[in-house]
Amino acid sequence: MSRDNGATMTVLQHLAELRCRLMAAGAAFLAAASACFAAAEPIRRFLVRPAGELTLVYFSPPEAFTAQLKLALLAGAVLSSPVILYEILAFIYPALTPFEKKTCLRALTGIALLFCGGAAFSYLAAFPLVLRFLLDYAGGGASPKLSIGEYISFFFSFHVFFGFIFQLPLAAWALGRLDLVRAPLLRRGRKYALLVILILAAVLTPPDPFTQLLLALPLLLLYELCIFMAAVGCRSRIKEMAPQ
């Protein structure tokens, strides 16, 4: 963590510490990206596995290299994200109040697990369903040929999206503790959330009730969990702020 010895730091000292934090985060990113570039082949096989027998192609001589570079940068950003997040928190941590510090530390303990849970659900369930639906949408008159660069971008954006979606209950708890979101507000918005989730499930999956339910049910459970966690966060805030 940042130096927190009770002394007030000057602007130049803050800038110097910020530079050190950015250099550490950049070094972690470069190290992770270099390792991913060296191991690009097994990583690419892992990414293509949900696509089944689909073969990826490239349409210009440098595209294979630029796709591998993109893969290394994106995978490196994911792998180095804990270090980057730590450096950001270490810089702002001394400026937080004791209550905000406790809330941030508690919230950060669940970020990695929830993000991995969302990415795992996407990889094992949501991504194969959505990809198969999109590929079959053209019917039998066209055979799909995907650019390797476009597939890598789609894969990472889809999984990062689900990773963040699965962190919504944790965000609701933290916002509830900070009195920025309250459970009654989320309860009033339940019907609108249900409508949006059902529309997304109908659009992103084949016209099959089972596959639509497979995507919609976890999202509905996540929203209900957000309501519960916001209430828990609010109650914990009231309990800790109450005079002893």
Secondary structure as UniProt FT lines:
FT   HELIX           11..38
FT   HELIX           40..48
FT   HELIX           49..51
FT   TURN            52..53
FT   STRAND          56..57
FT   TURN            61..62
FT   HELIX           63..92
FT   HELIX           93..95
FT   HELIX           98..121
FT   HELIX           122..126
FT   HELIX           127..136
FT   TURN            137..138
FT   HELIX           139..141
FT   STRAND          146..147
FT   HELIX           148..165
FT   TURN            166..167
FT   HELIX           168..177
FT   TURN            178..179
FT   HELIX           183..188
FT   HELIX           190..204
FT   HELIX           209..241
//
